[in-house]
């Protein structure tokens, strides 16, 4: 990037903020914009729905010559390639949630991954692009209002919901096999499917929380980007039974902070979940482990990571290392080229071994 370009503001790009865009990705984008606003002037910009409260991408591009002085943060999965094409020549940062979408990034475009799982994906797919790690964070309400183990004790068994399941992302095994079997054992199982005004209160009412997203994401061909629900449950003092796919392995440790769901057999699940519902304090993580885990996903820690990332991006600008000047951007050969090159080297090695005089000595 040319040393004359100075970034003095940030624009967080989302398709829209209305009900039809409501999802975990939008929540994270809104939270990111709010936190970045503490560090630099920050605004939301939409690119699908025109909204009175926010600028629209096409309008901004038409009115503002490139490169401009704003850093654009893009994150919306399958829309990323088209969005980056529109923003070519402007400072861009890709906030990578899920992996597996299949697209490649232009040389030099920085990537801020929300999990080590996603960091590893882009570290393999774009090893010459600047890479950063800024995990997601729990909203403050979970840490402020969550009924964690120190509040449980005997009261843990008095929670009205023995087992809580959220229908979205849950596997057919959980919904169609495990839930009926738990109810047959006399446990109170709540399957939440609609909108809930106060999720913290709902989680505080449950002893055990089940989260099994591996099949959901594998069926869609992309990964669990971060996995906030199990952390939200832990913040509310629930015992968590979860899958450990993708980014969930970043934060959850089997047998320590969470327990594997679908572990070998239905009877095994029934025995462990029934025991956990009867005595949550014996199955949840110890207070020290939980406190350390929740501190890592607090907004205060997230803000520290963003501050450091922005400082590093500022230094990268001086070295033309953020993709605005492609001539200066390091590139990694394509996978096809690497494979053919390695095959050729192996073939040449076999020929040299059989015909030592075939190649001239250096």
N, C-alpha and C positions, 0 to 999 in steps of 0.2 A: 504494500500500500504506500502511496506517496506520502512522505513526511508532512506535506501541507494539509492532508486530510485529518481533521480532528473531530472525533465523535463527541457530541455534547448532549445527546439525548437517545432514548431507546423507544422503539416501536414494537409492540408485541402483536403479532399478526394472528387473527382467529377468523374462521369463516363467518361467525356471528355470535351473538350472546343470548339469543332467544331460546325458547323452550325446545325447539327441534334440534338445537346444538348441545343440549345439556348432556354432559357425560364427564367422566373423570378427567379427560384431556382438557376440557374447558375449565374445570375447577382449578386444575394446576396452572393453566395459562393466566387465569384471573389472579391467582395467588402470586404467581411470578411477577406479574405487572405491578401488583400492590407492593411487593417487597423491593423490586428494582426501583420503584418510585422513591424509596428512601435514599437511594444512591445517586440516581440521575433523573432528570425530568423524563417521565415515561407515560406513553399513551397507548391505548388499544386501537388497532386499526382492523377493520373487517374487510373481507374480500368476496364474500358471497352475498350476504344480506346487507343492504344499505340500512343504517340505523342513525337516527337523529343525534344520538349522543356520541357517535364515533366517526372518525374519518374513514373514507373508503379507499382501498388500495389504488384502484385505477385513477381516481381523482388526484391522489397525492403524487403518483408517478407523472401524470400529465402536467402538474403544476410546478414540480420541483426538479430541477436539473440534477443529474447524477454527477458525482457520487452522493452528494448531500452530506449532512453532518449527523445523521441519525443511524444508529445500529438497529437493523431489522432482525427480530427474533422470530423464526418460523419453526413450526412443530407438528403440523397436522398431517401425519401419515402419508397417505397416497397423494395428497395435494402438494407435497414438498417439491418434486421435480418441476411442476408448472410454476409454482411460486418462485423458486430460485431463478427460473428463466426470466420471469417478469422483473426480478430484482437484480438482474445481471448488471454489474458495474457499480453496485451500491454495497456498503458494508453489511454483511449478513452473518448471523450466527444460527446454526441449526441445533435446536434443543431436541435431542433424540430420546423419545420415550420407548416405544416398542421397536423391536428389530424384526427383520425378515420381509420387509416390503419389496426388496429386490432391486431398488434403484441404486445408482451410484451418484456420488457427489462430485461437483466440479472441483478441480484441484485448488487447494488452499482454503476452501470454505471451512471455518472452524466448527467443531462439533462439541456440544456440551451434553454429555450423557447423564441420564437420571439414575442409572444403576451400573454396577460393574459388568453385569451381563451385557447391557447395550454398549458399554465402553469397549468390551472385548470384541463385539461384533464389528464395530467401526474401526477398532484397532487392527482388525484383519482386513476389512474391506477398503479402508481408506487410511493406510498406515502413515502417509505423508501429510495428511491434513492435521492442523492443530487440534488436539484432543483435550477435553476437560471433563471433570466429574463433579456434578452438582446434584446430589440426590434430592428427591422430593421431600416435603415436610408435612407433618400433621398440622391441620388448622388449630389455632390456640384453644378452641373450645374442647378439644379432646384431652388436652393436658390439664386444662383448668377444671373441667367438670367430671372427667372420668374417674370412676370409683375403683382405684387400683388396689392391689393386695393388702396394703396397710389398712384399708377400710373394710376388707372382706371379713376375715375371721369367721365367726359363727354366722354372720349375716349373709355370707356367700350362699349358704344353702337355702336362704329365704327368698332368693330372687325368683320372681314368678315364672320366668322362662328357663327351663332346664337347658334347652338347646336352641340356638338361633341359626337360621340359614337364610341367606339372601338368594333368591331364585336366579337372578341374573349371574351368569358365568358358572353356576353350579352344574356338576355333571349329572347325567341320567342316573348313575349309580346312587348319588346322594339323594336326589329327589324321589326316585322311583323304588329304590331298594332300602337304603339306610334309614331314611326318615320314617317310612311305615314300620320298619322293624323296631326303631326306637320308641315310637308311639305304642307299639304292641307291648313293650316292656313297661309301659305306664309313665314314660317321660313326657313332659310338656314341651312340644316342639313347635316353634314359630317359624313359618316360611314367609319371609317378607318379600313382597313382589311389587307393591305400588309405592307411590311417593310417601315419604315420612317426614313430617315437619321437624321432628327432633330425633335425629339418629343417635345422639349421645345418650338420651334417656332410654331409647330402645336397647342399646348395647349394655347400658348399666343394669338393665333388667334381666340379663341373661347370664347364666353360669358358664356355658360352653358355646363357642362359635365355630361353625364349620365353613371352610373355604376350600373348594376343590376346582381350580380353574384350568388345570393342565389340558383336559380334553377340549374345553372351550377354545383355548388359544391354538392348540394344535390343529383343530378343525378349520381355523381361519388362516393358518399359515403364518401367523405373526406371534410375537412373544408377549408375555406379561411384562408391561413396561416397568412397573415398580411394585405394585401390590400394597396399596394403602389399607384396605379393609382389615387384614389381620393385625396390622399395627394399631388401628383404631380400636379393635376389639381388646388388644392387650392393654391399651391405655385405659380401658373401662373395666379392667379386672377380669375379663373373660379368659377361660382356658381355650387355647386355639388348637384346633385340628385342621391341618392345611396340607395342600400339595406343596412341593418344593421346586416347581418348575421356574425356569428363567430367573427373573429378578427377585422372586421370593427367596431364593437361596442366598441373596445378598444379606438379608436381614433376619431370616428365621433359621434357627439351628435345631435340627431334630432332637427331641428329647430334652432340650434346654429351654428355648423360648416358645416352641410349638411342638406338636406331635403330628406324625404323618397320618393322613387320612387315607382310607383304602389300603391299609397295611396288610397285605397278604390274604385276608379272609374277612368275610362279614362278621363272623363270630368274634374275631379279634377286635374289630372296630366297636362292636356292641359292648364288649366287656370293658374296654378302656374308656369309652365315652360315658357309659353308665357310672363308672367309678369316678370319673372327673366331675360329673354333675353332682354326685353325692358329696364329694370333698374337694372343691375347687382349689383350696389352698395347698393341697398336696400335689397338685398337678401343674400349677402355674409356675412361671419362672420366679426365682428368688428376687427380693426387692432390689438388690444391688445390680443384678443383671438387667432387670427391667428398666431401672432408672438410667443406666448407661445407654441402653438401646433407644429409649425415648429421647434422651438428650441429643443423640446423633440425628434424629429426625425432627428436631425442633426448628421453628422458624429462625431462632437466633443463630443456630449453626448454619442453616441455609443461607442466611444473610452474609455470614462470614465467607462462605464459599463463593457467593456471587461477587462480593467485593474483590476477592483475590483474583477471580476469573477476569473481571473487567480490567483490573490493573495489568494482568498478563496480556490481554488483548491489546491494550494501549501500547505496550512495548512491541508487540508483533507488528503493529502498523508501520513502525519506523523501518522495519526490515522487509517490507513488502511481502509479509508472510500470511496474509489473510485472503488471498485470492483475487484482489482487485486488479493486480497486474499479473496475468497468467504467465507471462514470460519468466517470472521469478519463482513460480510455484513448483515445488518438487512434485514428481509424479511417480506412482508405482506402476509397473507393467500390469497389463490385464492378466486375469487368471489363465486364459487360453494361451497367451504368449509365454507366461511362466512355465506352463506345463510342456509346451512344445520345446522350449529352450532346454528344460531339464531332460526331456526325452532324447533330444539331440546330443546332449552332453553324455548321457548314459551310452547311447549308440556309438558315439565317437570313442568312448573309453573302451568299449568291447573291441572295436576295430584296432585300436592302438595296442591293446594287450595281445591280440592275435598276430598283428603285423607291426612289430616294434619300429621298423624303419619307414613306416608309411608317412609319418609326419616329420618334417625337418626339426633338428634340434634348435632351440632358441639361441 
